[in-house]
Amino acid sequence: MPEQTLTIADNRTGESYTLPIENGTVRAMDLRQIKIDADDFGLMTYDPALMNTASTRSAITFIDGDKGILEYRGYPIEQLAETCSFLQVAYLILFGELPSEKQLAAWTYDITHHTFVHENIKTLMQAFRYDAHPMGMFISTVAALSTFYPEANEVNDVENRLVQIKRLIAKVPTIAAYTFRHNRGLRYVYPDNDLSYTGNFLNMMFKMTETKYTANRALERALDVLFILHADHEQNCSTNAMRSIGSSRVDPYSATAGAAAALYGPLHGGANEEVLKMLSRIENTRNIPEFIQRVKNGEGKLMGFGHRVYKNYDPRARIIKRVADDVFEVTGRNRLLDIALELERIALEDEYFISRKLYPNVDFYSGIIYQAMGLPVAMFPVMFAIPRTLGWLAQWQEMITDSEQKITRPRQIFVGHPRRDLPT
């Protein structure tokens, strides 16, 4: 077996250095020994956007972008989406194994009985303008939860940490639903503990005058699958934010609010909204060839295609495409779906997109599904934040318990003025 080391020759000094290779990486701190002289700080790596830097070891999510593979704790996303509920997957992601029947019952009970929020939270949310963006309300309210649970900053207390995790997973759908009702000038609907996680969310969103709300089973299951697909996705922008903020040992509510703020951006949680805008601009299937040509000419972007990680078909996109069929059987066919299907067909047969490995990602169909379910585009990042809260918390907990992790503090390459004096 070849030696797992890397030898670096420094042509500036003629010195050579042997660095250990572990899990396909070298430690950046090992480079610091490479110096010109004793006063030299040592060699650093320069990696804008952290495109080739591993900042942590993680056992939660595995992605092989070239092969289009996504696994939670070793289980393929296709199997989990087919057979599990969101709360089963939540337990798996947090604790590493699927729950037994008894464990699932206890876990479901705990989550269900943390869904209510303090009445002062309602008062806080009602203070927002009637047309406040749901994501802005969501971020602010999640951050405010830290003031209701001041003990949450005891992040090294295992039992206390678990209580806060349960609270957050339980309360984010309630807060999300309240933002939706707020925008519509409707009274906030209390959680119904008789319903499932997603059934209760639909209840808080859409209940009107009925005594007991019953969600459509197909829509309830579709939402469960969508939540599973969005639960975690390795070290993406918002997860990196969660870990970075959490490294200061702040409470998980504040860290989650920061992660949600990262998700708010159009390049992250707002991507599916951009897909809907694109499909609306295309307007009709007969306009697709002209649109495709404009994209090739550099006059526009094919939103919902391509991914920083996946260089193959996003495995979540295959599943979500089937979910779309189930949803549209209930809601009726959306004209944008026809445009999306034809756009996908043409793009996947075009050498221009094939050679650039531009395949549909999860955002391509999720926005169409949410729109069909009666959600405005402003709610899309909030819908993303509900399940991703689980992933953030699992990653945060993993970071908290990792002895190698310290407060995040990247280096910089200073390119400003050298020392100079004020004019006399």
Residue, then its C-alpha position, 0 to 999 in steps of 0.5 A: m500500500p502506498e504511503q499516505t503522505l504528500t511531499i512538497a518542495d518549496n522552490r523559494t528555499g529548496e526545503s522539502y516537507t512531508l505532510p500526512i494525508e488523511n481521508g483525502t485531505v491534508r491539514a491546513m495547519d500542517l502548511r504553516q511549517i513551510k516558511i521562508d524564515a523564522d519571522d514568516f507566518g507560514l504558508m496558508t491556502y487561499d480558497p474563496a467560497l471554500m470550494n475545496t476546503a473541508s472545515t469539519r468531519s461529519a457523519i450525517t450526510f453523504i453526497d457524491g455529486d458526480k454520481g448523483i448520490l445523497e444519503y442520510r446516515g448511510y441510507p439513500i434518499e430514495q428509500l427514505a422518501e419512499t418509506c419514512s415520515f419526516l419525524q422518522v428521518a429527523y430522528l435518524i439524522l439527529f441520533g444516527e439510527l432509525p427509531s424503533e416503534k417505541q422510540l418513534a412514539a416517544w419522539t413524536y409525542d415530544i415534538t407534538h407537545h412542543t408545537f405551541v408558542h408563548e402568547n407573547i410570540k403571537t403579540l410580537m408577530q402581530a406587530f409586523r406590518y400586514d405585508a411583512h415578508p414571511m422570511g423576515m418575520f420567521i428569522s426575527t421570531v426564531a431569534a426572539l425565542s432565545t429570550f423565552y428560553p434563556e437556559a438554552n445558552e447552556v449548550n454543553d448540557v446534553e439534556n438541555r440541548l436536546v430539549q431546545i432541539k425538540r422545541l425548535i423542530a416543533k415550533v418552526p412550523t407554527i411560526a411559519a404558519y403564523t407568517f402565512r396567516h399574518n400576510r393574509g390578515l387571518r387569525y392565527v390557528y393553534p396547533d392540533n396535537d391530534l394531527s401529524y407533523t405535516g398535517n398539523f402544519l397544513n391545519m395551521m396554514f389553511k383551517m378556516t371555519e371547520t371545527k376540525y381540519t383534515a388535510n388531504r392525504a396526498l398533500e400531507r404525504a407530498l409535504d412529508v416527502l418535500f421536508i425529507l428531501h430538504a432536511d440536510h445537504e452537507q456543508n451548504c451556505s446556511t449550514n456553514a453559517m449555523r456551524s460558524i455562528g454556533s462555534s461561539r457557543v451562542d444558543p441554538y435559537s440565535a444560531t438558527a436565525g442566522a442560518a435562516a438569514a443565509l437561506y433567505g438569499p436568492l442563491h440559496g433558499g430563494a432559488n425556486e422562486e427564480v425558477l417560477k419567475m423564469l417559467s412565467r416569463i417563458e409563458n408558453t411551451r412554444n417560446i422555449p426554443e427561443f428562450i434556450q437560444r437566448v441562454k446559449n447566447g448569454e442573455g439569460k440563465l436556465m434557473g433550476f439547472g445545475h448545482r455547486v455539488y451535483k454534476n449529475y441529475d440531482p437525486r432529489a429532483r427525480i423524487i420531487k418530479r413524482v411528487a408533483d404528479d401526486v400533487f397535481e392530481v389533487t390541485g389540478r394541473n398547473r400550466l407552468l408544469d407543462i412548460a417545466l416538463e418541456l423545458e427539461r426535455i429539450a435541455l436534457e437532449d441539448e449538447y450545450f447543457i449536457s456538456r456543461k452538466l446542467y441537470p435539473n436540481v431540487d428547486f426546479y419543481s419544488g416551487i411549482i408544487y408549493q404554488a399549486m398548494g396555494l402558497p405565494v412565492a414569498m413563503f418558499p424560503v420559509m418552507f425550505a427553512i422548516p425541514r432544514t432547521l433539523g439539519w442545522l440542529a444536527q450539524w450544530q450538535e455535531m459541531i458542539t460535541d467535536s473536540e477539534q472544533k473551535i470558534t470559527r476564525p478564517r485568515q485573510i490575505f491583506v492586500g491594502h496599503p502598507r504602513r503609512d503616516l498621516p501627513t504633517 
